Amino acid sequence: MSSVVLDLAKILPTIRRHGDFYATGTIEMYAPNLEIDGIGRISLPLLPVQAEQLIAIAERAPYGRGEETIVDTNVRRTWQIDAGRIHIGGRHWMQTLDAIVTKAAAGLGVIGPVSAELYKLLIYDTGSFFVEHRDTEKISGMVATLVVVLPSDYIGGTLLVRHRDREVSLDLRCADPSEVTFAAFYADCVHEMRPVTNGHRLTLVYNLVRTGKAKDKAPKPPLYEKELAEITALLQRWVSDKNLPADDSPEKLIYPLEHAYTSAELAFDTLKNADAAVAGVLVPAGAMAACDIHVALLSIEESGSAEHSGYRGRYDEEDEEFEVVEVIDRVKTLSEWRCPDANPSTLNALPFQENELCPPDALADAEPDEEYFHEATGNEGASFERTYRRAAIVLWPKARKLAVFNQAGLDVTLPYLAELAQRWADSGEGVESSLWQEAHTLSGYMLQDWPTRRGYNGRMEDEVNLLTSLHRLRDTARIESFLSDISAVGAYGGNENEAMVRAAVLLSPGRMTDLINKIIDRNTVRARGPCANLLARTCAEAPDATTSLYPAATVLVETLISERAAANPAPLDYWEQPAPIDADLLVDLLIALCYLDAIDLGNRAIEHALSSQKSFPMDTILTPAALRLTERMQTNTFAPVQRLREACLHHLRTRMAQPLAPPPDFSRTHTIACRCASCADLSRFLAAPDRKVWAFKAAESQRRHIESSIKQNGCDLDFVTEQRSRPYSLVCTKNQASYERRVAQRKKDIDEVGRLGAAVGQDFFTSAESSASTFQHVDAGNSNSRSQSSGSDN
């Protein structure tokens, strides 16, 4: 566990006991018995007529300036009645007052017993106010001023309280006649009463006093100097260490808050109690340590398997109980970002790691906010889904903002990098541009986290998108890093070849060819075709550097003919196997060898292909490759291609020289190996020259077996099930499928011979058979076929 997490976890809890410089709240109450000498009982909510009676017997409230007590309505305009003339009680008043004092002391972080001593009753009429000032310590042991606003009808009168660089604005109007609102603040906090614009505000002012031994301690609002200094130094060290190669500290720090907050109420200025106190230290500490700081909603979504554990009720089987068996999937994200200055944040949802939590076990005992169980269905067992949500303060070094952004993954970073690259290209600025520098830094973080193995979740377009952006940026340093640290170590699929070559040619010729050689050497065992295509594309784009690519060509050829494996092959995962050899592989390889003028390697490759007909079938690989290569001006005179073409022409002409005629009767050749009685009947039917139709009446399993034999052995038969009587009959009718396939093949051979010969100016045919006579023979055969008589065993 990183020391910054552990050290911060030790300091932050010490802030909680201090509370904050103010406390406020609302509490329900029973109407107290409030009596004023000279008036009598006061009704609550305050009636306008009684407000006027109170003002009539009150005096102007003074304020203190040094040793003087002054009445000046330009500074303070309100009315006061001394505590000696006030009598407040009632059955539940002391209980209400005790609850207010308890909440106020807790909010202020006051430790030890506290009592409230009534100081004055204040009446604010329309236009009343009090400019900013500080209260003096009126009695020994005084902790703070407590303001209790009794139910009264007024507008305005907002209370502002300031402490150092923080300020709160408190509206203490009672929303309901059965409620009383209060505010408490340390005596030396600057506070101000904004004008009442309408009505009358009735307020009781108390002094909060420590009792017992605590009263001798000088009360002061929390300053947090010690914690602020410690945390600032800790964060500064963390920021500095992030530049060290051996640093293993987390990219961000996450401090889960105590209180629950909805998305609508989440903000720095709405944090409660201990949360506000921690934020009050972390915000300035983060600023001094060059850290970004936010509040965000932390969520963990889990799903997995569950099992039935019984029923809650004795008879209600629908009220089932389940318990979690195993968590299979766990997604951790931070979202709903808020800034200290209340400006909107542009951050998207980001993942987080367990080692970023402070303290490390902050969520160990968390209860899920939502939990759902799903009973077993079909082949699937019972399952569950649950979600945990907490508000948290999140901070990271400003210089590492893009590293944190990179944690969002390629779905976020690749589009953003592409946007930066396009904006930079459109700007016409150089690499000193802030856009280019941001893109360069971000791509560096992306490359650090790029997977060096291709797995189930690899997306083939990711490499293309990254290389496209790097090419647009002309960022040769990042291009080189991608080729050397990713492609050349095995994270290569071939779909990125076009983008790779376009980017690679921006490098120096020597470095480019060195990297291409390494990529091919590393990947050719499992990706022969893509590597051949990469070599061909590189040769085409950089013909002046082709001589340096001879090692890659040698690796490809010797790997293809199984004389040599790659010197340092990328290991194959259990699901990976080399792609089958196809015509594309041979075409790309010979194109590259032609650019290299590597006749010796080309001849070795062709000789191996011609002698390995099982791996290089003439009709599906060699001939299609020969056609494409001979029709390319660049390769049709390359000696290995000429050799391949001649071999293909010989194969096609030899097959064309074979007689082509329809079967003279109804006998059909077959290769049925099964020796069961039913297949024996099938074999006899196929061999019979006078039988065209055979009805096989049998159970379904036997009919299915005959159907399978017909399909597997390619018999020249059509079949259909006849359902006239049970058991049903499988009616088989002979056709000329084999002959028709040979006719189609002959037409294809004629076309391909013509194309191969035309490429070098040869006649279409050198065999005894001409195209005209061939097709005359085919047509005649079809005619003869149609004139055959039918035979049947029915």
Residue, then its C-alpha position, 0 to 999 in steps of 0.5 A: m500500500s502506498s505511503v501517501v494513502l496510509d499517511l493521509a488516512k492518519i491525518l484526515p480523521t483528526i480533522r473531524r473532531h474540530g467541526d466547523f466555524y458555524a452550525t445551523g439547522t431547524i428543529e420542531m418545537y412546541a410553542p414556548n411560553l414567552e412573556i416580556d415585562g411591560i407587554g405580557r405573553i407574546s403569540l407565536p408566530l409573531l403578530p404585527v401588532q405585538a411586534e409594534q408593542l415590542i419595539a415600543i418598549a425596546e431600545r436601539a441596539p448599540y455596538g462596541r468600538g474598542e472600549e466604547t458602546i455606540v448607538d449608530t443606525n448607520v452601522r446597526r439598526t435594530w431593537q433589543i430587550d435585555a434578558g432580565r425582562i424576558h421570561i421564556g419557558g413552557r413544558h417543552w422549551m428546555q427540551t427544545l433548547d437542549a436539542i438546539v445546543t447539542k446540535a450547535a455544539a456538535g456542528l462547531g466541534v465543541i468537546g465537553p459540556v456546553s450551556a446556553e445563557l440568554y443574552k438579548l431578544l432582538i426585533y428587526d423591523t423593515g430596514s433593520f440591519f447590522v454591518e459586518h462585525r465581530d462579537t466580543e467575549k461577553i462572559s468567561g468560558m464563552v464559546a460562540t454566539l447562538v441565534v434562535v429565530l422564533p416563528s415570525d413573518y419577514i423577508g430578507g434578513t440573511l445572516l452572513v458569517r465569514h471565517r478566514d477565506r470562507e463565507v456562508s449565507l444563512d437564511l433562517r426564516c421558519a418554513d413552518p410555525s411549528e419549527v424554529t431555526f438556529a445558527a451558531f458561530y464562533a465569537d471572533c468570526v466576522h458576521e453581518m445581518r443583511p437588511v430585512t425588506n419586509g415584516h418583523r424578525l424575532t430573535l433570541v440571542y444566547n451565549l454558548v458557554r463551556t461549563g466545568k473545567a472547560k470554561d477556562k479554555a479560550p474558545k477559538p474557531p477551528l483553524y486547522e493550521k497543523e493539519l493543513a501544513e501536514i497534508t500540504a507537505l504530504l501532497q507536495r511529496w506525492v506530486s514530486d514522487k510521481n515524476l520518479p520512475a520507481d513511483d508506485s503511488p496511485e494516480k489519484l486519492i479518493y476520500p469517501l465522505e460520511h454523509a449521503y448526497t444525491s446528485a442534485e445536492l452534491a457540491f462543496d458548499t453543501l457538504k455536511n459537518a465532518d465532510a465540510a471540515v475535511a474539504g475545508v482543509l483538502v481544498p487549500a492544501g490541494a491548491m498549494a500542492a498543485c493538485d486538482i480536487h473534486v467531489a464526485l459520486l463513487s459507485i460500485e456495481e456487482s453481479g454474480s451467482a446466488e443461492h436460495s437460502g429459504y423462505r422468510g415466512r412459514y407459508d409464503e413460498e413467494d417470499e424467498e431469501f437468497e444469499v450471495v455465493e460469488v461476485i463475478d463482475r465488479v465495476k467501479t466508477l467515479s462520476e458527477w464531478r463537482c469543482p470547488d468553485a462551483n463551475p461545471s466539470t467536463l470530466n466523464a466517468l472514470p474508473f478507480q482502483e482499490n489502492e486509491l481509496c483513503p483509508p484503504d478499508a473505507l468501503a469494507d463494511a459498506e451496505p449496498d444501496e440497492e440489491y436484487f436477487h433473481e431466481a434460477t431460470g432454465n439452465e441458469g442458477a440464481s443471480f444477484e445485482r447490487t450497487y454501492r454509492r458514496a460521495a467522495i473527495v477526489l484529488w490528483p496532481k495537476a500535472r497528471k491530469l491526462a494520466v487520470f483521464n487515461q484511466a477512462g480507457l480507449d473508448v474515451t481517450l482514442p476519440y479525444l486524441a483524434e479530436l486533438a490531432q485534428r484541431w492541431a492539424d487545422s490550427g497550422e501550429g507547430v509542435e510547440s502548440s499546447l494542443w500538440q503537447e497535450a496530445h503527445t502527453l496523452s498518447g504517452y500514457m495510452l502507450q504505457d497502458w496498451p496491452t502487449r498481448r492480444g486477448y479476447n477483448g482486443r479490438m482490431e480498430d484501436e491500433v488503426n485509430l491510434l496510428t492514424s492520430l499519431h500520423r496526423l500529429r507527425d509524432t515520430a517519438r510515439i510512432e516509434s514507441f508503438l512499433s517497438d514496444i507494442s507491435a514488435v513484442g506481439a500485440y499485432g494483428g495485421n489490420e493496422n498494416e496500412a496505418m502502420v506503414r503510413a506512420a512508419v515512413l515518417l521515421s528515418p529509413g534505417r529506424m523504419t526498416d529496423l522496426i519492420n524487421k523486428i515486427i515480422d520476426r516476432n509475429t510471423v509464426r502466428a501471422r504469416g499473412p499479415c506479416a507478408n502484407l506488411l512487408a509488401r506495403t512497406c516495400a511499396e511505400a519506401p522502395d529506396a529502403t527495400t534492401s534493408l528489409y531482406p532479413a524480414a523477407t528471409v524470415l517469412v520465406e523460411t518460416l513458410i517452408s518450415e525451415r526456420a521459426a522466428a528467432n523470438p516469436a510472440p507466444l501463442d495463447y491457447w485460443e490462437q492458431p496461425a491463420p491458414i495459408d491462402a492466396d493473399l499470403l503468396v501474392d503479398l510475399l511474391i510482391a515483396l520479393c519482387y520489390l527486393d529483387a530476391i529471386d532466390l527467396g522467391n524460387r525457394a517459396i515457389e518450389h516449396a508451394l509446388s511440392s506441398q499440394k496439401s498445404f498449397p492446393m493448385d485450384t484454391i491457392l496457387t492458380p488464384a495467386a498466379l492470376r493476380l501476380t501475372e496481371r500485375m505489371q510489376t510482377n508478371t516478369f518476375a522469374p518466380v512468378q513466371r515459374l508459378r504461372e507455367a506450373c498452373l498452366h500445365h495443371l489446367r491444360t492437363r485437366m482440360a485434356q481429359p475427356l468430358a462427356p455425360p454418363p452414358d447410362f444411370s450407373r454412378t460412381h461412389t465411394i460409400a465405405c459403410r457396409c450396413a445392409s441399407c448402404a449396401d442397397l444404396s451402393r447397388f442402386l448407384a451401380a445399376p445402369d438401368r435404374k434411375v429411382w429408388a424408394f427406400k421404405a424404412a424407419e426414420s433413423q435408417r432414412r436419416h442414415i442413408e441421407s447422411s451417406i449420400k451427403q458425406n459421399g457426394c452421391d449424384l442423387d436427389f432425395v425426398t421423403e414420401q409420406r404416403s404410408r408408414p414407414y415413410s419412403l426416402v425416394c432417391t433420384k439419380n442426377q448428373a451433379s458430378y458431370e455438371r461440376r466438371v462442366a463448370q470446372r472446364k469453363k473456369d479452366i478455359d477462362e483461367v488458361g486464357r488469362l494466364g496465357a494472355a498475360v504473356g502473349q501466349d495462345f489460350f491452348t496448347s492441348a489438342e482440345s480447342s475451346a470450341s470443340t470442348f463446348q460442342h462436346v459439353d452441349a452434346g453431352n447434355s443433349n445425350s443426358r436428356s435423351q437417356s431412358s429412365g429406370s426404376d426399382n418400383 
